[in-house]
């Protein structure tokens, strides 16, 4: 987590403090909105209890009135899709995974905030990547790098430096030696931030897309084969994680739109039944009976030839 906060601080430093000219108001406003959404999602994920079954359900489950599985060591009843969390000595509803980033479990009540945190962090990294890359290109072009005048391309600065070959690397060194000290320091900072922004955007984007895909399919990180039956449609699946009000899905808050359901009883899609025709079933039963009769007669007489089941 410290890497994400350091990256946010680095982007803010390069785009707010070290930049000679301030970005336009809409650009700055969008950046602060993404920062606020990212930070709010993180604290909501950490501070919101993942969700536990009520005491009334526990009593009913121990009496056999509710479906559950008893944990092998603690003896605690665990509802469908729940899990006994040993660190807290408690049962959590709709358990997804334990997140080492935040040091907390992600389950029924805080899963929305975790997914939003990853997605907003990826969006913030991508936004910072665009801004710092634009500044990096503008700074280089101000010294004739990448504008065609010096024969250098911006690819010369991609890692590893000198991607364009030895000649490009040598020309790049000459061009950089002509930079002023302040611009050279800013160039180094922009270069580092661009590299880290690119890595964070790709990693967090892929991670967030994977979690969002599981939400759309009503699956969890510890996925089991039986989870397929909980996939009751995209809209219903999303409501069970992000809440009942679509307008609030993108906001890291719970108002009166808590996850649909109670975290214990889950709707399931009807199981697909085989589409065997009645005639085929009757023929199969008749063939089986005929085979059994022939086998019995052969065993009793002992001399009869094998029965021809095809005739």
Number of C-alpha atoms within 10 A of each C-alpha: 11 8 10 15 12 11 19 18 12 19 26 17 13 20 20 14 11 16 14 9 9 12 13 8 9 9 12 13 12 13 17 14 12 18 19 13 19 23 16 18 27 23 15 19 26 18 11 14 16 21 20 22 18 9 9 8 15 19 13 14 19 16 9 10 11 16 14 19 16 14 13 9 8 11 11 19 25 23 25 16 25 23 22 23 13 10 8 9 10 17 22 27 24 26 26 21 15 14 11 9 8 14 10 17 23 28 27 26 25 26 25 28 28 25 25 25 24 23 24 25 27 28 20 26 28 21 19 26 23 15 17 24 19 13 19 19 16 15 18 20 18 11 15 16 23 19 16 11 11 14 12 21 20 17 14 22 19 13 10 9 14 18 15 17 10 12 12 19 17 13 17 22 12 11 16 16 11 10 16 10 10 9 14 15 13 18 20 12 18 26 19 13 22 23 15 19 27 17 16 22 21 14 14 20 20 15 16 21 16 13 21 19 13 17 22 19 20 23 24 18 13 10 13 10 7 9 15 14 15 17 18 18 12 12 12 17 21 23 21 22 26 29 24 19 14 13 8 14 19 14 15 24 17 18 9 9 15 18 21 17 14 14 23 21 12 16 12 12 12 9 7 6 6 6 6 8 8 9 9 10 11 11 11 12 12 12 14 12 12 14 14 12 13 17 13 11 14 15 11 10 9 9 9 11 9 10 14 9 10 5 4
